[in-house]
């Protein structure tokens, strides 16, 4: 069992994920409130992502939510894939609003250009 770094491209956030757990399970450890995890079995389609870099192990996914063509283009359900290398992913669909929401600190402004 190995551990890999997963980066969410929209936010730049990174998390560790083992080869024995789904990308969704690792994503939950980011601690964002309201990550919609749905059924965790591939049937609801809420956790749709696009793997833009890296290798994954895929499990069966509902074709209602991920077509064969989409899967060939890297679209998968985060609950049904495990990392086999470091991963870069984009969040699509219903998870975008929660996962990609900017965090705001209490009473402080954070300019977009600061880094």
Backbone atoms as SQL, in Angstrom:
CREATE TABLE atoms (id INTEGER PRIMARY KEY, chain TEXT, resi INTEGER, resn TEXT, atom TEXT, x REAL, y REAL, z REAL);
INSERT INTO atoms VALUES
  (1, 'A', 1, 'UNK', 'N', 0.845, -1.177, 0.000),
  (2, 'A', 1, 'UNK', 'CA', 0.000, 0.000, 0.000),
  (3, 'A', 1, 'UNK', 'C', 0.890, 1.239, 0.000),
  (4, 'A', 2, 'UNK', 'N', 0.621, 2.137, -0.954),
  (5, 'A', 2, 'UNK', 'CA', 1.368, 3.380, -1.023),
  (6, 'A', 2, 'UNK', 'C', 0.481, 4.570, -0.738),
  (7, 'A', 3, 'UNK', 'N', 1.117, 5.705, -0.477),
  (8, 'A', 3, 'UNK', 'CA', 0.400, 6.959, -0.290),
  (9, 'A', 3, 'UNK', 'C', 0.784, 7.902, -1.410),
  (10, 'A', 4, 'UNK', 'N', -0.192, 8.635, -1.892),
  (11, 'A', 4, 'UNK', 'CA', 0.027, 9.536, -3.011),
  (12, 'A', 4, 'UNK', 'C', -0.541, 10.914, -2.690),
  (13, 'A', 5, 'UNK', 'N', 0.004, 11.912, -3.358),
  (14, 'A', 5, 'UNK', 'CA', -0.482, 13.276, -3.198),
  (15, 'A', 5, 'UNK', 'C', -1.512, 13.559, -4.276),
  (16, 'A', 6, 'UNK', 'N', -2.644, 14.092, -3.856),
  (17, 'A', 6, 'UNK', 'CA', -3.722, 14.434, -4.776),
  (18, 'A', 6, 'UNK', 'C', -3.898, 15.952, -4.722),
  (19, 'A', 7, 'UNK', 'N', -3.908, 16.591, -5.894),
  (20, 'A', 7, 'UNK', 'CA', -4.094, 18.029, -5.946),
  (21, 'A', 7, 'UNK', 'C', -5.394, 18.360, -6.658),
  (22, 'A', 8, 'UNK', 'N', -6.182, 19.239, -6.038),
  (23, 'A', 8, 'UNK', 'CA', -7.405, 19.746, -6.657),
  (24, 'A', 8, 'UNK', 'C', -7.002, 20.990, -7.437),
  (25, 'A', 9, 'UNK', 'N', -7.064, 20.923, -8.739),
  (26, 'A', 9, 'UNK', 'CA', -6.530, 21.989, -9.583),
  (27, 'A', 9, 'UNK', 'C', -7.202, 23.338, -9.370),
  (28, 'A', 10, 'UNK', 'N', -8.498, 23.361, -9.138),
  (29, 'A', 10, 'UNK', 'CA', -9.203, 24.635, -8.988),
  (30, 'A', 10, 'UNK', 'C', -8.747, 25.427, -7.766),
  (31, 'A', 11, 'UNK', 'N', -8.365, 24.738, -6.700),
  (32, 'A', 11, 'UNK', 'CA', -8.022, 25.420, -5.454),
  (33, 'A', 11, 'UNK', 'C', -6.549, 25.317, -5.096),
  (34, 'A', 12, 'UNK', 'N', -5.838, 24.372, -5.689),
  (35, 'A', 12, 'UNK', 'CA', -4.438, 24.146, -5.331),
  (36, 'A', 12, 'UNK', 'C', -4.269, 23.333, -4.063),
  (37, 'A', 13, 'UNK', 'N', -5.379, 22.943, -3.447),
  (38, 'A', 13, 'UNK', 'CA', -5.317, 22.146, -2.219),
  (39, 'A', 13, 'UNK', 'C', -4.789, 20.754, -2.534),
  (40, 'A', 14, 'UNK', 'N', -4.056, 20.206, -1.568),
  (41, 'A', 14, 'UNK', 'CA', -3.484, 18.870, -1.720),
  (42, 'A', 14, 'UNK', 'C', -3.848, 18.027, -0.508),
  (43, 'A', 15, 'UNK', 'N', -3.976, 16.736, -0.751),
  (44, 'A', 15, 'UNK', 'CA', -4.198, 15.809, 0.344),
  (45, 'A', 15, 'UNK', 'C', -3.545, 14.484, 0.020),
  (46, 'A', 16, 'UNK', 'N', -3.247, 13.722, 1.061),
  (47, 'A', 16, 'UNK', 'CA', -2.662, 12.387, 0.872),
  (48, 'A', 16, 'UNK', 'C', -3.783, 11.366, 0.786),
  (49, 'A', 17, 'UNK', 'N', -3.570, 10.394, -0.059),
  (50, 'A', 17, 'UNK', 'CA', -4.572, 9.350, -0.239),
  (51, 'A', 17, 'UNK', 'C', -3.835, 8.034, -0.443),
  (52, 'A', 18, 'UNK', 'N', -4.237, 7.021, 0.248),
  (53, 'A', 18, 'UNK', 'CA', -3.581, 5.722, 0.091),
  (54, 'A', 18, 'UNK', 'C', -4.182, 4.969, -1.079),
  (55, 'A', 19, 'UNK', 'N', -3.428, 4.021, -1.570),
  (56, 'A', 19, 'UNK', 'CA', -3.897, 3.213, -2.693),
  (57, 'A', 19, 'UNK', 'C', -5.028, 2.285, -2.290),
  (58, 'A', 20, 'UNK', 'N', -5.329, 2.212, -0.992),
  (59, 'A', 20, 'UNK', 'CA', -6.404, 1.329, -0.535),
  (60, 'A', 20, 'UNK', 'C', -7.704, 2.077, -0.257),
  (61, 'A', 21, 'UNK', 'N', -7.738, 3.389, -0.535),
  (62, 'A', 21, 'UNK', 'CA', -8.953, 4.157, -0.302),
  (63, 'A', 21, 'UNK', 'C', -9.318, 4.958, -1.543),
  (64, 'A', 22, 'UNK', 'N', -10.571, 5.350, -1.612),
  (65, 'A', 22, 'UNK', 'CA', -11.034, 6.118, -2.767),
  (66, 'A', 22, 'UNK', 'C', -10.545, 7.564, -2.679),
  (67, 'A', 23, 'UNK', 'N', -10.496, 8.216, -3.829),
  (68, 'A', 23, 'UNK', 'CA', -10.133, 9.634, -3.857),
  (69, 'A', 23, 'UNK', 'C', -11.123, 10.456, -3.033),
  (70, 'A', 24, 'UNK', 'N', -12.380, 10.051, -3.018),
  (71, 'A', 24, 'UNK', 'CA', -13.393, 10.756, -2.232),
  (72, 'A', 24, 'UNK', 'C', -13.104, 10.662, -0.737),
  (73, 'A', 25, 'UNK', 'N', -12.715, 9.491, -0.257),
  (74, 'A', 25, 'UNK', 'CA', -12.401, 9.318, 1.168),
  (75, 'A', 25, 'UNK', 'C', -11.272, 10.248, 1.582),
  (76, 'A', 26, 'UNK', 'N', -10.248, 10.342, 0.741),
  (77, 'A', 26, 'UNK', 'CA', -9.150, 11.251, 1.037),
  (78, 'A', 26, 'UNK', 'C', -9.598, 12.699, 1.016),
  (79, 'A', 27, 'UNK', 'N', -10.447, 13.052, 0.062),
  (80, 'A', 27, 'UNK', 'CA', -10.938, 14.421, -0.077),
  (81, 'A', 27, 'UNK', 'C', -11.716, 14.852, 1.168),
  (82, 'A', 28, 'UNK', 'N', -12.418, 13.932, 1.769),
  (83, 'A', 28, 'UNK', 'CA', -13.201, 14.252, 2.964),
  (84, 'A', 28, 'UNK', 'C', -12.314, 14.745, 4.093),
  (85, 'A', 29, 'UNK', 'N', -11.060, 14.332, 4.137),
  (86, 'A', 29, 'UNK', 'CA', -10.141, 14.753, 5.198),
  (87, 'A', 29, 'UNK', 'C', -9.724, 16.215, 5.067),
  (88, 'A', 30, 'UNK', 'N', -10.051, 16.863, 3.952),
  (89, 'A', 30, 'UNK', 'CA', -9.751, 18.289, 3.823),
  (90, 'A', 30, 'UNK', 'C', -10.537, 19.104, 4.844),
  (91, 'A', 31, 'UNK', 'N', -11.618, 18.512, 5.350),
  (92, 'A', 31, 'UNK', 'CA', -12.387, 19.157, 6.397),
  (93, 'A', 31, 'UNK', 'C', -13.343, 20.232, 5.914),
  (94, 'A', 32, 'UNK', 'N', -13.634, 20.253, 4.633),
  (95, 'A', 32, 'UNK', 'CA', -14.588, 21.243, 4.132),
  (96, 'A', 32, 'UNK', 'C', -15.985, 20.809, 4.518),
  (97, 'A', 33, 'UNK', 'N', -16.736, 21.730, 5.031),
  (98, 'A', 33, 'UNK', 'CA', -18.111, 21.411, 5.399),
  (99, 'A', 33, 'UNK', 'C', -18.944, 21.225, 4.143),
  (100, 'A', 34, 'UNK', 'N', -19.774, 20.225, 4.167),
  (101, 'A', 34, 'UNK', 'CA', -20.737, 20.053, 3.098),
  (102, 'A', 34, 'UNK', 'C', -20.242, 19.363, 1.843),
  (103, 'A', 35, 'UNK', 'N', -19.077, 18.691, 1.897),
  (104, 'A', 35, 'UNK', 'CA', -18.685, 17.932, 0.713),
  (105, 'A', 35, 'UNK', 'C', -19.762, 16.880, 0.506),
  (106, 'A', 36, 'UNK', 'N', -20.473, 16.958, -0.607),
  (107, 'A', 36, 'UNK', 'CA', -21.561, 16.005, -0.819),
  (108, 'A', 36, 'UNK', 'C', -21.000, 14.646, -1.201),
  (109, 'A', 37, 'UNK', 'N', -21.137, 13.700, -0.320),
  (110, 'A', 37, 'UNK', 'CA', -20.567, 12.393, -0.573),
  (111, 'A', 37, 'UNK', 'C', -21.569, 11.375, -1.090),
  (112, 'A', 38, 'UNK', 'N', -22.828, 11.692, -1.070),
  (113, 'A', 38, 'UNK', 'CA', -23.835, 10.817, -1.663),
  (114, 'A', 38, 'UNK', 'C', -23.777, 9.388, -1.158),
  (115, 'A', 39, 'UNK', 'N', -23.898, 8.472, -2.092),
  (116, 'A', 39, 'UNK', 'CA', -24.054, 7.061, -1.740),
  (117, 'A', 39, 'UNK', 'C', -22.733, 6.338, -1.505),
  (118, 'A', 40, 'UNK', 'N', -21.633, 6.883, -1.997),
  (119, 'A', 40, 'UNK', 'CA', -20.291, 6.281, -1.899),
  (120, 'A', 40, 'UNK', 'C', -20.170, 4.963, -2.632),
  (121, 'A', 41, 'UNK', 'N', -21.118, 4.656, -3.490),
  (122, 'A', 41, 'UNK', 'CA', -21.068, 3.397, -4.217),
  (123, 'A', 41, 'UNK', 'C', -21.182, 3.550, -5.723),
  (124, 'A', 42, 'UNK', 'N', -21.132, 4.784, -6.218),
  (125, 'A', 42, 'UNK', 'CA', -21.164, 4.999, -7.657),
  (126, 'A', 42, 'UNK', 'C', -22.540, 5.168, -8.260),
  (127, 'A', 43, 'UNK', 'N', -23.573, 5.143, -7.453),
  (128, 'A', 43, 'UNK', 'CA', -24.920, 5.204, -7.996),
  (129, 'A', 43, 'UNK', 'C', -25.539, 6.586, -8.093),
  (130, 'A', 44, 'UNK', 'N', -25.005, 7.566, -7.351),
  (131, 'A', 44, 'UNK', 'CA', -25.666, 8.883, -7.336),
  (132, 'A', 44, 'UNK', 'C', -25.002, 9.897, -8.260),
  (133, 'A', 45, 'UNK', 'N', -23.723, 9.758, -8.536),
  (134, 'A', 45, 'UNK', 'CA', -23.035, 10.652, -9.460),
  (135, 'A', 45, 'UNK', 'C', -22.594, 11.984, -8.886),
  (136, 'A', 46, 'UNK', 'N', -22.785, 12.204, -7.608),
  (137, 'A', 46, 'UNK', 'CA', -22.459, 13.491, -7.004),
  (138, 'A', 46, 'UNK', 'C', -20.955, 13.780, -7.036),
  (139, 'A', 47, 'UNK', 'N', -20.122, 12.798, -6.895),
  (140, 'A', 47, 'UNK', 'CA', -18.682, 13.011, -6.736),
  (141, 'A', 47, 'UNK', 'C', -17.901, 12.931, -8.049),
  (142, 'A', 48, 'UNK', 'N', -18.467, 13.428, -9.106),
  (143, 'A', 48, 'UNK', 'CA', -17.829, 13.361, -10.426),
  (144, 'A', 48, 'UNK', 'C', -16.617, 14.287, -10.482),
  (145, 'A', 49, 'UNK', 'N', -15.506, 13.734, -10.973),
  (146, 'A', 49, 'UNK', 'CA', -14.263, 14.486, -11.115),
  (147, 'A', 49, 'UNK', 'C', -13.638, 14.155, -12.466),
  (148, 'A', 50, 'UNK', 'N', -12.647, 14.939, -12.837),
  (149, 'A', 50, 'UNK', 'CA', -11.857, 14.629, -14.027),
  (150, 'A', 50, 'UNK', 'C', -10.413, 14.486, -13.589),
  (151, 'A', 51, 'UNK', 'N', -9.843, 13.321, -13.821),
  (152, 'A', 51, 'UNK', 'CA', -8.443, 13.089, -13.504),
  (153, 'A', 51, 'UNK', 'C', -7.632, 13.594, -14.697),
  (154, 'A', 52, 'UNK', 'N', -6.865, 14.657, -14.459),
  (155, 'A', 52, 'UNK', 'CA', -6.097, 15.251, -15.552),
  (156, 'A', 52, 'UNK', 'C', -4.653, 14.768, -15.583),
  (157, 'A', 53, 'UNK', 'N', -4.203, 14.199, -14.468),
  (158, 'A', 53, 'UNK', 'CA', -2.832, 13.692, -14.417),
  (159, 'A', 53, 'UNK', 'C', -2.763, 12.578, -13.389),
  (160, 'A', 54, 'UNK', 'N', -2.069, 11.501, -13.723),
  (161, 'A', 54, 'UNK', 'CA', -1.870, 10.401, -12.797),
  (162, 'A', 54, 'UNK', 'C', -2.620, 9.149, -13.205),
  (163, 'A', 55, 'UNK', 'N', -2.369, 8.091, -12.455),
  (164, 'A', 55, 'UNK', 'CA', -2.968, 6.789, -12.729),
  (165, 'A', 55, 'UNK', 'C', -3.891, 6.381, -11.598),
  (166, 'A', 56, 'UNK', 'N', -5.004, 5.788, -11.973),
  (167, 'A', 56, 'UNK', 'CA', -5.996, 5.359, -10.997),
  (168, 'A', 56, 'UNK', 'C', -6.431, 3.927, -11.270),
  (169, 'A', 57, 'UNK', 'N', -6.942, 3.298, -10.238),
  (170, 'A', 57, 'UNK', 'CA', -7.605, 2.003, -10.358),
  (171, 'A', 57, 'UNK', 'C', -9.095, 2.288, -10.341),
  (172, 'A', 58, 'UNK', 'N', -9.799, 1.844, -11.373),
  (173, 'A', 58, 'UNK', 'CA', -11.238, 2.117, -11.481),
  (174, 'A', 58, 'UNK', 'C', -12.046, 0.914, -11.043),
  (175, 'A', 59, 'UNK', 'N', -13.162, 1.207, -10.393),
  (176, 'A', 59, 'UNK', 'CA', -14.149, 0.193, -10.081),
  (177, 'A', 59, 'UNK', 'C', -15.385, 0.501, -10.917),
  (178, 'A', 60, 'UNK', 'N', -16.335, -0.368, -10.948),
  (179, 'A', 60, 'UNK', 'CA', -17.527, -0.209, -11.771),
  (180, 'A', 60, 'UNK', 'C', -18.276, 1.063, -11.384),
  (181, 'A', 61, 'UNK', 'N', -18.668, 1.842, -12.414),
  (182, 'A', 61, 'UNK', 'CA', -19.421, 3.082, -12.216),
  (183, 'A', 61, 'UNK', 'C', -20.712, 3.014, -13.013),
  (184, 'A', 62, 'UNK', 'N', -21.711, 3.683, -12.525),
  (185, 'A', 62, 'UNK', 'CA', -22.992, 3.740, -13.215),
  (186, 'A', 62, 'UNK', 'C', -22.844, 4.503, -14.528),
  (187, 'A', 63, 'UNK', 'N', -23.258, 3.921, -15.633),
  (188, 'A', 63, 'UNK', 'CA', -23.227, 4.590, -16.938),
  (189, 'A', 63, 'UNK', 'C', -24.268, 5.708, -16.998),
  (190, 'A', 64, 'UNK', 'N', -25.171, 5.729, -16.046),
  (191, 'A', 64, 'UNK', 'CA', -26.126, 6.827, -15.971),
  (192, 'A', 64, 'UNK', 'C', -25.404, 8.133, -15.630),
  (193, 'A', 65, 'UNK', 'N', -24.284, 8.023, -14.919),
  (194, 'A', 65, 'UNK', 'CA', -23.554, 9.208, -14.465),
  (195, 'A', 65, 'UNK', 'C', -22.233, 9.428, -15.194),
  (196, 'A', 66, 'UNK', 'N', -21.615, 8.375, -15.690),
  (197, 'A', 66, 'UNK', 'CA', -20.348, 8.484, -16.417),
  (198, 'A', 66, 'UNK', 'C', -20.442, 7.588, -17.648),
  (199, 'A', 67, 'UNK', 'N', -20.500, 8.215, -18.819),
  (200, 'A', 67, 'UNK', 'CA', -20.571, 7.440, -20.061),
  (201, 'A', 67, 'UNK', 'C', -19.192, 6.854, -20.382),
  (202, 'A', 68, 'UNK', 'N', -19.163, 5.913, -21.288),
  (203, 'A', 68, 'UNK', 'CA', -17.895, 5.318, -21.713),
  (204, 'A', 68, 'UNK', 'C', -16.973, 6.395, -22.275),
  (205, 'A', 69, 'UNK', 'N', -17.515, 7.304, -23.084),
  (206, 'A', 69, 'UNK', 'CA', -16.721, 8.389, -23.663),
  (207, 'A', 69, 'UNK', 'C', -16.169, 9.309, -22.579),
  (208, 'A', 70, 'UNK', 'N', -16.994, 9.666, -21.598),
  (209, 'A', 70, 'UNK', 'CA', -16.522, 10.506, -20.495),
  (210, 'A', 70, 'UNK', 'C', -15.384, 9.821, -19.742),
  (211, 'A', 71, 'UNK', 'N', -15.554, 8.526, -19.485),
  (212, 'A', 71, 'UNK', 'CA', -14.523, 7.784, -18.761),
  (213, 'A', 71, 'UNK', 'C', -13.218, 7.779, -19.544),
  (214, 'A', 72, 'UNK', 'N', -13.305, 7.629, -20.851),
  (215, 'A', 72, 'UNK', 'CA', -12.111, 7.656, -21.693),
  (216, 'A', 72, 'UNK', 'C', -11.428, 9.026, -21.643),
  (217, 'A', 73, 'UNK', 'N', -12.212, 10.076, -21.381),
  (218, 'A', 73, 'UNK', 'CA', -11.669, 11.435, -21.286),
  (219, 'A', 73, 'UNK', 'C', -11.205, 11.783, -19.870),
  (220, 'A', 74, 'UNK', 'N', -11.265, 10.816, -18.944),
  (221, 'A', 74, 'UNK', 'CA', -10.774, 11.030, -17.587),
  (222, 'A', 74, 'UNK', 'C', -11.832, 11.368, -16.563),
  (223, 'A', 75, 'UNK', 'N', -13.100, 11.425, -16.959),
  (224, 'A', 75, 'UNK', 'CA', -14.176, 11.688, -16.005),
  (225, 'A', 75, 'UNK', 'C', -14.543, 10.398, -15.287),
  (226, 'A', 76, 'UNK', 'N', -14.576, 10.470, -13.958),
  (227, 'A', 76, 'UNK', 'CA', -14.874, 9.299, -13.135),
  (228, 'A', 76, 'UNK', 'C', -15.603, 9.766, -11.880),
  (229, 'A', 77, 'UNK', 'N', -16.068, 8.828, -11.096),
  (230, 'A', 77, 'UNK', 'CA', -16.660, 9.128, -9.798),
  (231, 'A', 77, 'UNK', 'C', -15.584, 8.914, -8.734),
  (232, 'A', 78, 'UNK', 'N', -15.327, 9.939, -7.918),
  (233, 'A', 78, 'UNK', 'CA', -14.246, 9.889, -6.928),
  (234, 'A', 78, 'UNK', 'C', -14.411, 8.733, -5.946),
  (235, 'A', 79, 'UNK', 'N', -15.645, 8.307, -5.717),
  (236, 'A', 79, 'UNK', 'CA', -15.882, 7.203, -4.786),
  (237, 'A', 79, 'UNK', 'C', -15.506, 5.848, -5.380),
  (238, 'A', 80, 'UNK', 'N', -15.292, 5.808, -6.693),
  (239, 'A', 80, 'UNK', 'CA', -15.057, 4.524, -7.363),
  (240, 'A', 80, 'UNK', 'C', -13.642, 4.385, -7.924),
  (241, 'A', 81, 'UNK', 'N', -12.746, 5.292, -7.545),
  (242, 'A', 81, 'UNK', 'CA', -11.365, 5.199, -8.031),
  (243, 'A', 81, 'UNK', 'C', -10.382, 5.347, -6.883),
  (244, 'A', 82, 'UNK', 'N', -9.241, 4.674, -7.039),
  (245, 'A', 82, 'UNK', 'CA', -8.162, 4.730, -6.056),
  (246, 'A', 82, 'UNK', 'C', -6.894, 5.163, -6.777),
  (247, 'A', 83, 'UNK', 'N', -6.028, 5.900, -6.093),
  (248, 'A', 83, 'UNK', 'CA', -4.809, 6.373, -6.754),
  (249, 'A', 83, 'UNK', 'C', -3.759, 5.269, -6.885),
  (250, 'A', 84, 'UNK', 'N', -3.053, 5.305, -8.009),
  (251, 'A', 84, 'UNK', 'CA', -1.904, 4.427, -8.226),
  (252, 'A', 84, 'UNK', 'C', -0.634, 5.261, -8.407),
  (253, 'A', 85, 'UNK', 'N', -0.793, 6.588, -8.343),
  (254, 'A', 85, 'UNK', 'CA', 0.310, 7.538, -8.456),
  (255, 'A', 85, 'UNK', 'C', -0.196, 8.873, -7.908),
  (256, 'A', 86, 'UNK', 'N', 0.641, 9.894, -7.933),
  (257, 'A', 86, 'UNK', 'CA', 0.169, 11.230, -7.587),
  (258, 'A', 86, 'UNK', 'C', -0.889, 11.622, -8.615),
  (259, 'A', 87, 'UNK', 'N', -1.876, 12.382, -8.177),
  (260, 'A', 87, 'UNK', 'CA', -3.040, 12.695, -9.009),
  (261, 'A', 87, 'UNK', 'C', -3.281, 14.201, -9.043),
  (262, 'A', 88, 'UNK', 'N', -3.666, 14.702, -10.203),
  (263, 'A', 88, 'UNK', 'CA', -4.241, 16.043, -10.342),
  (264, 'A', 88, 'UNK', 'C', -5.667, 15.828, -10.801),
  (265, 'A', 89, 'UNK', 'N', -6.608, 16.512, -10.156),
  (266, 'A', 89, 'UNK', 'CA', -8.002, 16.335, -10.544),
  (267, 'A', 89, 'UNK', 'C', -8.724, 17.671, -10.587),
  (268, 'A', 90, 'UNK', 'N', -9.780, 17.701, -11.381),
  (269, 'A', 90, 'UNK', 'CA', -10.696, 18.837, -11.459),
  (270, 'A', 90, 'UNK', 'C', -12.046, 18.356, -10.964),
  (271, 'A', 91, 'UNK', 'N', -12.697, 19.168, -10.181),
  (272, 'A', 91, 'UNK', 'CA', -14.013, 18.822, -9.663),
  (273, 'A', 91, 'UNK', 'C', -15.062, 19.302, -10.661),
  (274, 'A', 92, 'UNK', 'N', -15.983, 18.446, -11.009),
  (275, 'A', 92, 'UNK', 'CA', -17.054, 18.808, -11.940),
  (276, 'A', 92, 'UNK', 'C', -18.397, 18.501, -11.289),
  (277, 'A', 93, 'UNK', 'N', -19.439, 19.035, -11.857),
  (278, 'A', 93, 'UNK', 'CA', -20.778, 18.709, -11.382),
  (279, 'A', 93, 'UNK', 'C', -21.108, 19.272, -10.025),
  (280, 'A', 94, 'UNK', 'N', -21.859, 18.528, -9.263),
  (281, 'A', 94, 'UNK', 'CA', -22.467, 19.003, -8.021),
  (282, 'A', 94, 'UNK', 'C', -21.477, 19.306, -6.908),
  (283, 'A', 95, 'UNK', 'N', -20.275, 18.755, -6.952),
  (284, 'A', 95, 'UNK', 'CA', -19.304, 19.015, -5.891),
  (285, 'A', 95, 'UNK', 'C', -18.577, 20.338, -6.073),
  (286, 'A', 96, 'UNK', 'N', -18.609, 20.934, -7.252),
  (287, 'A', 96, 'UNK', 'CA', -17.847, 22.148, -7.514),
  (288, 'A', 96, 'UNK', 'C', -18.136, 23.258, -6.517),
  (289, 'A', 97, 'UNK', 'N', -19.383, 23.513, -6.263),
  (290, 'A', 97, 'UNK', 'CA', -19.776, 24.626, -5.397),
  (291, 'A', 97, 'UNK', 'C', -19.139, 24.506, -4.018),
  (292, 'A', 98, 'UNK', 'N', -19.125, 23.326, -3.446),
  (293, 'A', 98, 'UNK', 'CA', -18.597, 23.121, -2.101),
  (294, 'A', 98, 'UNK', 'C', -17.082, 22.989, -2.089),
  (295, 'A', 99, 'UNK', 'N', -16.543, 22.160, -2.941),
  (296, 'A', 99, 'UNK', 'CA', -15.111, 21.888, -2.918),
  (297, 'A', 99, 'UNK', 'C', -14.306, 23.087, -3.391),
  (298, 'A', 100, 'UNK', 'N', -14.812, 23.807, -4.361),
  (299, 'A', 100, 'UNK', 'CA', -14.061, 24.908, -4.949),
  (300, 'A', 100, 'UNK', 'C', -14.385, 26.261, -4.337),
  (301, 'A', 101, 'UNK', 'N', -15.258, 26.288, -3.338),
  (302, 'A', 101, 'UNK', 'CA', -15.606, 27.555, -2.679),
  (303, 'A', 101, 'UNK', 'C', -14.382, 28.118, -1.987),
  (304, 'A', 102, 'UNK', 'N', -14.212, 29.423, -2.117),
  (305, 'A', 102, 'UNK', 'CA', -13.090, 30.077, -1.448),
  (306, 'A', 102, 'UNK', 'C', -13.383, 30.156, 0.042),
  (307, 'A', 103, 'UNK', 'N', -12.363, 29.893, 0.819),
  (308, 'A', 103, 'UNK', 'CA', -12.503, 30.014, 2.265),
  (309, 'A', 103, 'UNK', 'C', -12.267, 31.465, 2.636),
  (310, 'A', 104, 'UNK', 'N', -13.038, 31.946, 3.571),
  (311, 'A', 104, 'UNK', 'CA', -12.835, 33.308, 4.044),
  (312, 'A', 104, 'UNK', 'C', -12.576, 33.279, 5.537),
  (313, 'A', 105, 'UNK', 'N', -11.596, 34.042, 5.953),
  (314, 'A', 105, 'UNK', 'CA', -11.281, 34.126, 7.375),
  (315, 'A', 105, 'UNK', 'C', -12.185, 35.141, 8.039),
  (316, 'A', 106, 'UNK', 'N', -12.308, 35.064, 9.329),
  (317, 'A', 106, 'UNK', 'CA', -13.176, 36.003, 10.032),
  (318, 'A', 106, 'UNK', 'C', -12.513, 37.377, 10.086),
  (319, 'A', 107, 'UNK', 'N', -13.239, 38.396, 9.625),
  (320, 'A', 107, 'UNK', 'CA', -12.825, 39.785, 9.652),
  (321, 'A', 107, 'UNK', 'C', -11.513, 40.079, 8.936),
  (322, 'A', 108, 'UNK', 'N', -11.131, 39.275, 7.975),
  (323, 'A', 108, 'UNK', 'CA', -9.941, 39.615, 7.221),
  (324, 'A', 108, 'UNK', 'C', -10.218, 39.424, 5.749),
  (325, 'A', 109, 'UNK', 'N', -9.615, 40.298, 4.952),
  (326, 'A', 109, 'UNK', 'CA', -9.804, 40.182, 3.513),
  (327, 'A', 109, 'UNK', 'C', -8.588, 39.514, 2.931),
  (328, 'A', 110, 'UNK', 'N', -8.801, 38.759, 1.866),
  (329, 'A', 110, 'UNK', 'CA', -7.688, 38.065, 1.227),
  (330, 'A', 110, 'UNK', 'C', -7.722, 38.398, -0.252),
  (331, 'A', 111, 'UNK', 'N', -6.855, 39.319, -0.691),
  (332, 'A', 111, 'UNK', 'CA', -6.839, 39.691, -2.095),
  (333, 'A', 111, 'UNK', 'C', -6.470, 38.506, -2.969),
  (334, 'A', 112, 'UNK', 'N', -7.134, 38.445, -4.121),
  (335, 'A', 112, 'UNK', 'CA', -6.874, 37.341, -5.049),
  (336, 'A', 112, 'UNK', 'C', -5.440, 37.319, -5.537),
  (337, 'A', 113, 'UNK', 'N', -4.783, 38.484, -5.606),
  (338, 'A', 113, 'UNK', 'CA', -3.441, 38.541, -6.152),
  (339, 'A', 113, 'UNK', 'C', -2.370, 38.182, -5.134),
  (340, 'A', 114, 'UNK', 'N', -2.711, 38.069, -3.864),
  (341, 'A', 114, 'UNK', 'CA', -1.709, 37.750, -2.845),
  (342, 'A', 114, 'UNK', 'C', -1.327, 36.287, -2.900),
  (343, 'A', 115, 'UNK', 'N', -0.028, 36.039, -2.746),
  (344, 'A', 115, 'UNK', 'CA', 0.494, 34.675, -2.657),
  (345, 'A', 115, 'UNK', 'C', 1.883, 34.668, -2.163);
